[in-house]
Amino acid sequence: MSNWNPEKYLLFKKQRTQPAIDLANRVRNCEPKTVVDIGCGPGNSTVVLKSVFPNADILGIDSSENMIKKASAKHKDLRFQVCDAESLDGEYDLLFSNACLQWIPDHKKLIPQLMKNLRTGGVLAVQMPMNQQEPLFLIIKDVAAEKKWKFEGVHFEQNDTLTPEEYFDILSQYSDSFEMWETIYYHAMPSHEHLIEWVRGTRLRPYLDVLDSKQKEEFENEILTKTKVAYPITASGEVILKFRRFFFVAHK
């Protein structure tokens, strides 16, 4: 797995944290005693959970040592641990995951396993990007497919989801009740270069990790050139990035 950079991830802290706030607000009435923040990253979502559930025992987990080091150093009053979702032990009242599960394969196995990690009456609350059809991400996919980068023999970690209908079928089988919804966030970016910065620490990360310095610059410049065509500048001089996110809350 390629390395996560907490600083790059937090360049858009406000935009990346808002979905966690929205999801936490949706489950604030469940009053959990034990909470695990799956894929806590640098801890911004864990802070949200602590503000909503101040009396709960909250643990933030992430498979990235870089992220856990950053979270532990910045939020010394919270608990963090290097751990992936598939290795989670025990039973909890609330399992919370903001923009993480899309990096983990086989959701038809993963979601039922997470439901098993809930106590009776527990809640699984999840948000995942479902933005594959946004022009920026289609451009990245097309540019990465060009043979000159020689990505064919490189194994990349998954960054994908099932369809909402498939999640509906899974949750129908493994939860007592559930709700699903989508939100499209309109992010105002100061420039096209900021669109590249948005994905540099996430969607571009696996590609950049296997390119040398010259190739990285060429790769990003090609994406930037195509992005300038796909995204018009607004009357304010900004560029609008539409970001579709899929949510579900499932009860055991």
matplotlib code that plots the C-alpha trace (Angstrom):
import matplotlib.pyplot as plt

x = [0.0, 1.3, 2.0, -0.6, 0.5, -1.5, -0.4, -1.7, -4.9, -5.6, -5.1, -8.8, -9.7, -13.0, -14.3, -13.1, -14.5, -18.0, -19.3, -18.1, -20.1, -23.1, -22.9, -22.2, -25.2, -27.4, -26.5, -26.2, -29.3, -27.9, -25.9, -23.1, -20.7, -18.0, -17.1, -14.5, -13.6, -12.5, -10.1, -9.6, -6.8, -5.2, -8.0, -10.3, -13.3, -12.4, -12.6, -16.1, -17.2, -15.8, -17.8, -21.0, -20.4, -18.3, -18.9, -18.2, -15.0, -13.7, -10.9, -9.6, -8.0, -6.2, -3.9, -1.5, 1.2, 1.8, -1.9, -1.9, 1.3, -0.2, -3.5, -1.8, 0.6, -2.2, -5.0, -3.3, -6.6, -7.9, -6.9, -5.5, -4.2, -2.7, -5.3, -7.3, -11.0, -10.7, -8.7, -11.0, -11.8, -14.6, -18.1, -19.0, -22.0, -21.0, -18.7, -18.1, -16.3, -15.9, -14.3, -12.4, -14.1, -13.7, -10.0, -10.9, -11.9, -14.8, -17.6, -19.9, -17.7, -16.6, -20.0, -21.4, -18.1, -18.5, -22.1, -20.8, -18.5, -21.6, -23.4, -27.2, -28.7, -25.4, -25.0, -22.7, -22.5, -20.6, -19.8, -18.0, -17.2, -19.2, -17.7, -16.3, -18.2, -17.0, -14.9, -11.7, -11.8, -12.5, -9.6, -7.3, -8.5, -7.9, -4.5, -3.4, -4.4, -1.8, 0.9, 3.7, 3.4, 3.8, 1.2, 0.1, 2.3, 1.8, -0.6, -2.8, -4.9, -8.7, -10.5, -14.0, -17.5, -20.5, -23.7, -26.3, -28.5, -25.9, -25.5, -29.2, -29.2, -26.3, -27.9, -31.3, -29.7, -27.4, -29.1, -32.3, -33.0, -31.1, -31.2, -29.2, -28.8, -26.5, -25.2, -23.4, -21.1, -20.2, -16.6, -15.4, -11.7, -9.6, -8.0, -7.6, -4.3, -6.3, -8.3, -5.0, -4.0, -7.4, -6.6, -2.8, -3.1, -5.9, -6.8, -3.4, -1.4, -1.0, 0.2, 2.6, 4.2, 5.6, 6.7, 10.0, 10.1, 10.0, 7.2, 5.1, 5.3, 4.4, 1.6, 0.1, 0.5, -1.4, -4.2, -4.2, -4.4, -7.4, -9.0, -8.8, -11.0, -13.5, -14.0, -15.0, -14.0, -17.0, -18.0, -16.2, -13.0, -13.3, -13.7, -16.5, -15.8, -18.9, -18.4, -21.0, -20.9, -22.9, -24.1, -25.7, -26.7, -27.4, -28.8, -28.1]
y = [0.0, 3.4, 6.0, 8.5, 12.1, 13.7, 17.3, 16.9, 15.3, 18.2, 20.9, 20.7, 19.8, 21.7, 20.1, 16.6, 16.9, 18.2, 14.7, 13.3, 16.1, 15.3, 11.6, 12.0, 14.3, 11.6, 9.2, 11.5, 10.0, 6.5, 7.4, 4.9, 3.9, 2.5, 3.9, 3.0, 5.5, 3.3, 5.0, 7.9, 9.5, 12.4, 12.4, 15.1, 12.7, 11.4, 14.9, 15.3, 12.1, 13.2, 16.5, 14.6, 11.8, 13.4, 10.6, 7.7, 5.6, 6.4, 4.7, 5.9, 3.3, 3.5, 1.2, 4.1, 4.6, 8.1, 9.0, 7.5, 9.4, 12.6, 12.0, 10.9, 13.9, 16.5, 15.0, 13.8, 13.5, 10.9, 7.2, 6.0, 2.7, 1.3, -1.3, -2.1, -2.6, -6.3, -7.0, -5.2, -7.4, -7.1, -5.6, -1.9, 0.3, 2.5, 1.8, 5.0, 5.3, 8.5, 8.1, 5.0, 1.8, 2.5, 1.6, -1.9, -4.7, -7.1, -5.2, -8.2, -9.8, -6.6, -5.1, -8.3, -8.6, -5.1, -5.8, -8.8, -6.3, -4.5, -5.2, -5.8, -2.4, -1.1, 1.1, 1.0, 4.5, 4.9, 7.5, 6.7, 8.9, 7.7, 10.2, 8.1, 9.9, 13.4, 14.8, 15.2, 11.5, 10.4, 12.5, 10.8, 7.4, 8.2, 9.7, 6.8, 4.3, 5.7, 3.1, 5.6, 5.5, 1.8, 1.2, -2.1, -4.2, -2.2, -3.4, -0.5, -0.7, -0.6, 2.7, 1.8, 1.0, -1.2, 0.3, 1.7, -1.2, -3.7, -2.1, -2.2, -5.9, -6.5, -4.3, -6.0, -9.3, -8.3, -5.4, -5.0, -1.7, 0.8, 4.1, 5.2, 8.6, 10.7, 14.2, 16.2, 18.8, 21.8, 22.8, 26.2, 25.9, 29.0, 27.6, 24.5, 23.8, 23.4, 20.6, 18.7, 19.5, 18.0, 14.6, 14.7, 13.1, 10.7, 9.6, 10.5, 9.2, 5.6, 6.7, 9.4, 6.9, 4.9, 7.7, 9.6, 13.4, 14.2, 11.7, 13.1, 16.6, 15.4, 13.2, 16.1, 18.6, 16.4, 16.0, 19.8, 20.7, 18.4, 19.7, 23.3, 22.3, 20.3, 22.9, 26.5, 29.4, 30.9, 34.5, 34.7, 33.4, 30.1, 26.5, 24.3, 20.7, 18.6, 15.7, 13.0, 11.0, 8.0, 7.4, 4.6, 3.9, 0.3, -1.0, -4.4]
z = [0.0, -0.9, 1.8, 3.0, 3.6, 6.4, 5.5, 1.9, 3.1, 5.5, 2.9, 2.4, 6.0, 6.1, 2.9, 3.9, 7.5, 6.5, 5.5, 8.8, 10.6, 8.5, 9.2, 12.9, 13.3, 11.7, 14.5, 17.4, 19.1, 19.4, 22.6, 22.2, 25.0, 22.7, 19.3, 16.7, 14.0, 11.1, 8.8, 11.1, 9.1, 10.9, 13.5, 12.1, 12.0, 15.5, 16.9, 15.4, 17.1, 20.5, 20.1, 19.4, 21.9, 24.7, 27.2, 24.9, 24.8, 21.3, 19.4, 16.0, 13.8, 10.5, 8.5, 7.8, 10.4, 9.1, 9.7, 13.2, 14.2, 13.0, 14.8, 18.1, 18.1, 17.3, 19.5, 22.7, 24.5, 22.1, 21.5, 18.1, 16.9, 13.7, 12.6, 9.5, 9.4, 8.5, 11.7, 14.1, 17.2, 19.7, 19.7, 19.8, 19.9, 17.0, 14.1, 12.1, 8.8, 6.8, 3.3, 4.1, 3.0, -0.7, -0.2, 1.0, -1.4, -1.2, 0.5, 0.2, 2.9, 4.7, 5.5, 7.1, 9.1, 10.5, 11.4, 13.5, 15.3, 16.6, 19.9, 19.6, 19.0, 17.6, 14.5, 11.5, 9.9, 6.6, 4.1, 0.8, -2.3, -5.3, -7.7, -10.5, -13.2, -12.2, -15.1, -12.9, -12.0, -15.6, -16.8, -14.2, -15.3, -19.0, -18.5, -16.3, -19.0, -21.4, -22.0, -21.6, -17.8, -17.7, -15.0, -16.5, -14.3, -11.1, -8.5, -7.2, -4.1, -4.7, -4.8, -5.7, -4.4, -5.2, -6.5, -4.1, -5.1, -4.1, -0.7, -0.3, -0.9, 1.6, 4.3, 3.8, 4.7, 7.5, 9.4, 11.3, 9.6, 7.6, 5.7, 2.6, 1.0, -1.2, -1.0, -3.7, -2.2, -4.4, -3.5, -4.7, -5.7, -6.2, -9.4, -11.6, -9.8, -6.6, -8.3, -8.8, -5.2, -4.0, -5.5, -5.0, -1.6, -2.4, -6.0, -7.5, -4.6, -5.8, -9.3, -8.0, -5.6, -8.6, -10.8, -10.7, -10.3, -14.0, -14.7, -11.8, -13.2, -16.7, -15.4, -13.3, -16.1, -18.6, -16.1, -15.4, -19.1, -19.6, -16.4, -17.6, -20.6, -18.5, -15.8, -16.8, -14.5, -12.8, -12.6, -9.2, -10.8, -9.0, -10.2, -9.0, -8.1, -7.6, -5.2, -4.8, -1.5, -0.5, 3.1, 5.0, 8.6, 9.5, 12.8, 14.3]

ax = plt.figure().add_subplot(projection="3d")
ax.plot(x, y, z, "-o")
ax.set_aspect("equal")
plt.show()
